[in-house]
Amino acid sequence: MKSTLNVEFGGNQVESKEILAKAKAVWVDADGQARKVKDLKTVDLYVKPEENAVYYVFNGEETGSFALYE
């Protein structure tokens, strides 16, 4: 089964795979650590379009956020 999840709010639209790609980029580039995607075991994402934010929990412990729409 193929599926697509899109988030739309205030005239903006973003696909779920784009959100996950941004999260992976945040993981890799965090604090100049140059980590590898393969070291990311779990990703929990909480999308709040009204705040233009995606909140994340990486590997059950590291938290933060990034912009949903650029």
KACORHU-V480874 format. One line per field, one symbol per residue. ss: DSSP state (h for helix, s for strand, l for the rest). phi: phi as a letter, one per 20 degrees, with the letter a starting at -180 (. if undefined). A space follows every 50 residues. Layout:
# KACORHU-V480874
ss = ???
phi = ???
This chain:
# KACORHU-V480874
ss = lllllssssllsssshhhhhhhhhhhhhhhhhllllhhhlllsssssshh hlsssssslllsssssslll
phi = .dbccddcalndbbegffffffffffgfeglmflfdgfeeeccddcecgf dlcceccelmbecrbbffde
